[in-house]
Amino acid sequence: MILNAENILFIGSILLFISVIIGKTGFRFGMPALLLFLGVGMLFGNDGLGIQFYNPKEAQFIGVMALSIILFSGGMDTKYKEIKPVLGPGIVLATFGVLLTTFITGYFIYFITGFLRDYVTLSLTESMLLAAVMSSTDSASVFSILRSKGLGLKERLRPVLELESGSNDPMAYMLTILLIQIIQVGDVNFVQSGTMLLIQLTVGGLLGYFLGRLTVWLFNRLNIENESLYSVLLLALVFFIFSFTDLLKGNGYLAVYISGLVVGNHKMVHKRSLTTFFDGLSWLFQIVMFLTLGLLVNPSELLPVAGIGLLIGIFMILFSRPISVVLCLLPFRHFSKRARAYISWVGLRGAVPIIFATYPLISGVENSRFIFNIVFFITIISLLVQGTTVSAMARWLHLAKAPDAKKNFDVALPDEIKTAMSEITVNDSILSHGNKLMDLTLPDNTLVVMVKRGEHFFVPKGHTHLQIDDKLLFITDNDEELKNTYKSLGINDYLMEKNQ
């Protein structure tokens, strides 16, 4: 079956439906949803149910769109106060870490392909190209797995891993393009290439920041009557930021991630609905991207490269990634050995390496299909081995902690209201002076506006009897005094959201 205008919506809707159902089932068994999406694409592909799709250019275009949205959404969900303390190690891992991984893995690939005569023998440059394509950790995989599992991590590991995965694509992209040029032209000016890399990072970073600030300024001054159009406008701006940055020789991936950080950490109208919109859109494009990449590969072509792919994958997981992490984190003494080991382990590969592997295909590089199949195979190995053990490894290394408490009340106040909301769970100490709401001693200008009991919500009155494990929602103009009240009652577990 060939995809065309008549059947693409029909087949696409079936693929999306099956992916969501399988993803929900796989989550119960600890399987990464993204791996299952890849599997669905492969099942319905040429070697499976017969959907014929082989167009690396279209797959690359879909991947670029998807990554723009995923990186922007990931930036929106990242708090600047969380990544500020880890900017140094995150940036070093995203730049020198990628470079070190490329060189270490590239030399291993050159050695192993020359030693094993049953496979294609790659030149040193081709080996480095294969390594460069796989050198960055995948933002879609890292964001998805860490956030879907709700995993709490010590030593600020989560922001380190998310910052690295969100900002290391530019280095891998530039290395991939550089090595393709070396293979095709035979000689490249490395000074000029280094200058281009610096320009890409600088232009991408600066435009990402300033266009992000411009987006915030624009949204806070527009007055669109139809609130839904704000989501459409922001989506258009995300694509504009990527393409405009690329037009000015900057790195679009870095620009959209930084602009997402800026938007997510500044006050902006309708931010709550925009965040919800982009979370859903991000999942949609992750599914579409992984389905497309699954359709692009022929599983029958993976079996002949399984042996060498397994060797390279194991080497990357156990040697090149850990060596790169250890060397990059040498100046940062505050990370424990267990933390360094965990960062080494969560070097997830995913859609980004596969998308980068389409560049040699489109450029007509010799052995590009061999490179693509190995990258795809190693991505599967990474998601199977590392993706399924993210939580287990954190517990084994004693780096897991209780995740932040989840909100019981899906309520948000408009930014114009300068107040705070807080949630607590009723315990014995709260009821020590009586079990009625009026028995609670609260600061002035503080109200209990809603109670959750089991799965039921109701608005309380002064004579409402409180029960153990009731969830209370407070609104207050005096958040500091409310915190002191909590402290006097021995309440340490509470949520507080404050509008500035």
C-alpha positions in Angstrom: 0.0 0.0 0.0 1.4 3.4 -1.0 0.5 6.5 1.0 -1.4 9.1 -1.0 -3.9 11.9 -0.6 -6.8 9.4 -0.7 -5.7 7.2 2.1 -3.3 9.1 4.3 -5.9 10.4 6.7 -7.5 7.0 7.0 -4.3 5.2 7.6 -2.9 8.0 9.8 -5.9 8.0 12.1 -5.6 4.2 12.6 -1.8 4.5 13.3 -2.4 7.3 15.8 -5.2 5.4 17.6 -3.1 2.2 17.8 -0.1 4.2 19.0 -2.0 5.8 21.9 -3.5 2.5 23.0 -0.2 0.6 22.8 1.6 3.5 24.5 -0.9 3.4 27.4 -0.5 -0.4 27.7 3.3 -0.2 27.5 3.5 2.4 30.2 2.1 -0.2 32.7 5.0 -2.5 31.9 7.7 0.2 32.0 8.2 0.3 28.2 9.1 3.7 26.7 6.1 4.9 24.7 8.4 6.3 22.0 9.9 2.8 21.4 6.4 1.5 20.9 5.6 4.2 18.4 8.7 3.2 16.4 7.5 -0.4 16.6 4.0 0.5 15.3 5.6 2.3 12.3 7.8 -0.7 11.6 4.9 -3.1 11.9 2.9 -1.2 9.4 5.8 -0.6 7.1 7.1 -2.3 3.9 8.3 -5.4 5.8 5.1 -5.6 7.9 1.6 -4.8 6.7 2.9 -3.3 3.5 2.7 0.5 3.7 5.4 1.7 1.3 7.1 4.9 2.5 10.6 5.7 1.5 11.2 9.4 1.3 14.0 10.6 3.6 13.3 14.3 2.6 9.7 14.1 3.8 10.8 12.2 7.0 13.4 14.9 7.6 10.9 17.7 7.2 8.4 16.1 9.6 11.3 15.6 12.0 12.3 19.3 11.8 8.8 20.4 12.5 8.4 17.9 15.4 11.7 18.8 17.0 10.9 22.5 16.8 7.7 22.0 18.8 9.2 19.4 21.2 12.1 21.7 22.1 10.0 24.7 22.5 7.5 22.9 24.7 10.4 21.4 26.7 11.8 24.9 27.2 8.4 26.2 28.3 8.1 23.5 31.0 11.6 24.1 32.3 12.0 26.6 35.2 15.0 28.9 34.9 15.6 28.8 38.6 16.1 25.0 38.2 18.7 25.1 35.4 20.5 28.3 36.5 22.7 26.4 39.1 23.6 23.7 36.4 24.2 25.9 33.4 27.9 25.2 33.5 27.8 21.4 33.4 24.8 21.4 31.1 26.5 23.5 28.4 29.8 21.6 28.7 28.0 18.3 28.2 26.1 19.7 25.3 29.2 20.9 23.5 32.4 19.1 24.5 30.5 16.0 25.6 29.1 15.6 22.0 32.6 16.2 20.6 34.3 13.7 22.9 31.5 11.1 22.2 32.0 11.6 18.5 35.8 11.1 18.6 35.8 8.1 21.0 33.0 6.3 19.3 34.3 7.2 15.8 37.7 5.6 16.4 36.0 2.5 17.8 33.8 2.2 14.7 36.8 2.6 12.5 38.6 -0.2 14.3 35.7 -2.6 14.5 34.6 -2.2 10.9 38.2 -2.8 9.7 38.5 -5.8 12.0 35.1 -7.5 11.2 35.3 -8.5 7.5 31.6 -9.5 7.3 30.5 -5.9 7.3 31.1 -2.7 5.3 34.5 -1.3 6.0 34.1 2.4 6.8 36.8 5.0 6.4 37.8 7.1 9.4 35.7 10.0 8.1 32.7 7.8 7.6 33.2 6.3 11.0 33.3 9.8 12.5 30.1 10.7 10.6 28.3 7.7 12.0 29.5 8.6 15.5 28.5 12.3 15.0 25.0 11.4 14.0 24.6 9.4 17.3 26.5 11.8 19.5 23.7 13.9 21.0 21.2 12.7 23.5 17.6 12.9 22.3 15.4 15.6 23.7 12.2 13.9 22.8 13.2 10.7 24.6 14.7 12.5 27.7 11.8 14.9 28.2 9.2 12.2 27.6 10.7 9.5 29.8 11.7 11.7 32.7 8.4 13.6 32.8 6.0 10.7 32.1 7.5 8.7 34.9 7.2 11.6 37.4 10.7 10.7 38.6 12.2 12.8 41.4 16.0 13.0 41.3 18.6 14.3 43.7 21.6 16.6 43.0 19.6 18.6 40.4 20.1 15.8 37.9 16.8 16.3 36.1 17.5 19.9 34.9 21.1 18.8 34.0 19.8 16.0 31.7 17.0 18.1 30.2 19.3 21.1 29.6 21.9 18.8 27.9 19.4 17.1 25.7 17.6 20.3 24.8 20.8 22.1 23.8 23.2 19.5 22.4 21.6 19.1 19.0 23.5 22.0 17.4 26.9 20.5 18.0 25.8 17.1 16.6 24.2 18.8 13.6 27.2 20.9 12.8 29.5 17.8 13.1 27.2 15.8 10.8 27.1 18.5 8.1 30.9 19.1 8.4 31.8 15.4 8.0 29.4 15.1 5.0 31.2 18.0 3.4 34.6 16.4 4.1 33.5 13.1 2.5 32.0 14.8 -0.6 34.6 17.5 -1.1 37.6 15.8 0.4 39.0 18.8 2.2 37.4 21.4 4.5 38.9 24.5 6.2 38.6 23.6 9.9 39.2 27.2 11.0 36.3 28.2 8.8 34.2 25.3 10.1 34.9 26.2 13.7 33.9 29.8 13.0 30.7 28.6 11.4 29.9 26.5 14.5 30.6 29.5 16.8 28.3 31.6 14.6 25.6 29.0 14.7 25.6 28.7 18.4 25.9 32.5 19.0 23.3 33.5 16.5 21.0 30.7 17.6 21.3 31.7 21.3 20.9 35.4 20.8 18.0 35.2 18.4 16.3 32.6 20.6 16.5 34.9 23.6 15.4 38.2 21.8 12.7 36.5 19.8 11.4 34.9 22.9 11.3 38.2 24.7 9.6 39.7 21.6 7.0 36.9 21.7 6.2 37.7 25.4 6.0 41.5 24.6 3.7 40.9 21.6 1.3 38.5 23.5 1.0 40.9 26.4 0.0 43.8 24.1 -2.3 42.0 21.7 -6.0 41.9 22.4 -7.4 39.1 20.4 -11.0 38.4 21.2 -10.8 34.7 20.3 -8.5 33.2 22.9 -7.9 30.1 20.8 -6.1 32.2 18.2 -3.3 32.8 20.7 -2.2 29.1 20.4 -2.2 29.4 16.6 -0.1 32.6 16.8 2.4 31.0 19.1 2.8 28.0 16.9 3.4 30.3 13.9 6.0 32.2 15.9 7.8 28.9 16.8 8.2 28.0 13.2 9.2 31.5 12.4 11.9 31.5 15.1 13.3 28.3 13.7 13.3 29.3 10.1 14.4 32.9 10.6 17.3 31.8 12.7 18.3 29.2 10.1 18.1 31.9 7.4 20.6 34.0 9.4 23.0 31.1 9.7 22.1 30.4 13.3 21.0 27.1 14.8 17.2 26.9 14.8 17.0 24.0 17.3 18.9 26.0 19.9 16.8 29.1 19.1 13.4 27.5 19.7 14.6 25.8 22.9 15.9 29.1 24.4 12.8 31.0 23.2 10.7 28.3 24.9 12.7 28.9 28.1 12.1 32.7 27.9 8.4 32.3 27.2 7.9 29.8 30.0 9.7 31.9 32.6 8.0 35.2 31.9 4.4 36.3 32.7 2.3 36.1 29.6 -1.4 36.2 29.0 -3.2 32.8 28.6 0.1 31.0 29.5 -1.8 28.1 31.1 -3.9 27.3 28.0 -0.9 27.8 25.8 1.2 25.3 27.9 -1.6 22.8 27.7 -1.9 23.2 23.9 1.8 22.7 23.4 2.0 19.7 25.7 -0.7 18.0 23.6 0.9 19.2 20.3 4.3 17.9 21.5 2.9 14.4 22.1 1.1 14.4 18.7 4.3 15.3 16.8 6.3 12.8 18.8 4.0 10.1 17.7 3.9 11.3 14.1 7.7 11.6 14.0 8.4 8.2 15.5 5.7 6.6 13.3 7.3 8.2 10.2 10.8 7.0 11.1 9.4 3.5 11.8 7.8 3.4 8.3 11.1 4.6 6.8 13.1 1.7 7.9 12.9 -1.9 6.7 13.3 -4.3 9.6 14.8 -7.0 7.3 17.7 -4.6 6.7 18.4 -4.3 10.5 19.1 -8.0 11.0 22.3 -8.0 8.9 23.7 -5.1 11.0 22.5 -6.4 14.3 25.9 -7.8 15.3 28.0 -4.7 14.7 25.1 -2.5 15.9 25.1 -4.3 19.2 28.8 -3.9 19.6 28.7 -0.2 18.9 25.6 0.3 21.1 27.2 -1.5 24.1 30.4 0.5 23.6 28.5 3.8 23.6 26.5 2.9 26.7 29.4 1.4 28.7 32.4 3.3 27.5 32.2 6.4 25.2 29.3 8.1 27.0 30.7 7.5 30.6 34.2 8.6 29.5 32.8 11.8 28.0 30.7 12.6 31.0 33.5 12.0 33.5 35.9 14.2 31.5 33.3 17.0 31.1 32.3 17.0 34.7 35.9 17.1 36.1 35.7 20.8 36.9 32.3 20.4 38.7 33.2 18.8 42.0 29.7 19.0 43.5 28.5 16.0 41.5 28.9 12.7 43.4 30.2 9.6 41.6 26.7 8.1 41.7 25.4 11.3 40.0 28.0 11.1 37.3 27.2 7.4 36.7 23.5 8.2 36.4 24.2 11.1 33.9 26.3 8.6 31.9 23.4 6.1 31.9 20.7 8.5 30.7 22.4 9.2 27.4 19.3 8.2 25.5 19.2 8.0 21.8 16.0 8.5 19.9 14.5 10.4 17.0 17.2 13.0 16.7 20.0 10.6 15.6 17.6 9.0 13.1 16.7 12.3 11.7 20.4 13.3 11.4 21.0 10.0 9.7 18.7 11.1 6.9 21.2 13.8 5.9 23.8 11.4 4.5 21.0 9.6 2.7 19.8 12.7 1.1 23.3 13.8 0.3 24.1 10.5 -1.5 27.0 9.6 0.8 28.4 6.2 0.1 27.3 3.6 2.7 24.6 6.0 3.9 22.0 3.3 4.1 24.4 1.1 6.2 24.9 4.1 8.5 21.1 4.8 8.7 20.3 1.1 9.6 23.0 1.0 12.4 21.7 4.3 13.9 18.2 2.9 13.9 19.3 -0.3 15.5 21.3 1.5 18.2 18.3 3.8 18.9 16.2 0.7 19.6 18.9 -0.8 21.8 19.2 2.5 23.8 15.5 2.8 24.3 15.2 -0.8 25.3 18.2 -0.9 27.7 18.4 2.6 29.0 14.9 3.9 28.5 13.3 1.0 30.5 15.8 1.4 33.4 15.7 5.1 34.1 13.8 4.7 37.3 15.4 1.5 38.4 18.9 2.9 37.9 18.0 6.0 40.0 16.8 3.8 42.8 19.8 1.5 42.6 22.2 4.5 42.8 20.1 6.0 45.7 19.4 9.1 43.6 15.6 8.8 43.5 13.5 11.0 45.7 9.8 11.4 46.2 8.4 13.4 43.3 6.8 16.8 43.9 3.3 16.5 45.1 0.7 16.5 42.4 -2.0 19.2 42.3 -5.4 18.1 43.4 -7.2 21.2 42.1 -6.8 22.1 38.5 -7.4 25.8 39.1 -5.4 28.8 38.0 -5.9 32.5 38.8 -5.5 35.2 36.2 -2.1 36.9 36.3 -3.8 40.2 37.1 -4.8 38.9 40.6 -1.9 39.3 43.0 -2.5 36.5 45.3 -1.5 32.9 46.1 -3.1 29.5 46.1 -2.1 26.7 48.4 -3.1 23.0 48.9 -2.8 20.9 52.0 -4.0 17.5 53.1 -5.8 17.3 56.4 -4.0 15.3 59.2 -4.4 14.8 62.9 -2.5 17.9 63.8 -4.9 20.1 61.8 -7.9 18.5 63.7 -6.3 18.8 67.1 -8.4 22.0 67.9 -11.6 20.7 66.4 -12.9 19.1 63.2 -14.9 22.0 61.8 -13.6 24.5 59.3 -14.3 27.4 61.7 -11.9 25.8 64.2 -8.9 26.5 61.9 -6.9 29.5 62.8 -6.1 31.3 59.5 -4.4 34.6 58.7 -6.4 37.5 57.6 -7.5 37.6 53.9 -7.2 33.8 53.7 -10.1 31.5 52.6 -10.7 27.8 52.1 -12.5 27.9 48.8 -12.8 24.2 48.0 -12.5 20.7 49.6 -11.7 17.4 47.8 -12.9 14.3 49.6 -12.1 11.2 47.7 -13.2 12.0 44.2 -15.8 14.6 45.2 -15.3 18.4 45.3 -17.5 20.8 47.3 -17.4 24.4 48.6 -17.1 24.3 52.4 -18.9 26.5 55.0 -17.8 27.3 58.5 -19.7 24.4 60.0 -18.3 21.9 57.5 -16.8 18.8 59.3 -13.3 18.0 58.0 -12.0 14.5 57.8 -8.5 13.0 57.6 -7.1 13.0 54.1 -9.4 15.8 52.9 -7.6 18.1 50.5 -8.1 21.8 51.1 -7.6 24.7 48.6 -6.6 28.0 50.1 -6.5 31.5 48.5 -4.6 34.1 50.4 -3.2 37.6 50.1 -0.7 36.8 52.9 1.2 33.7 51.8 4.1 34.2 54.3 1.7 34.3 57.3 0.0 31.2 55.9 3.3 29.4 55.7 3.9 30.3 59.4 0.5 28.9 60.2 1.5 25.7 58.4 4.7 25.6 60.4 2.9 26.0 63.7 0.6 23.1 62.8 3.5 20.9 61.8 2.5 20.9 58.1 5.5 20.5 55.9 3.9 19.0 52.8 2.0 21.6 50.9 1.8 23.3 47.5 2.0 27.0 47.1 1.6 28.9 43.8 2.0 32.7 43.9 1.1 35.3 41.2 3.8 37.9 41.2 
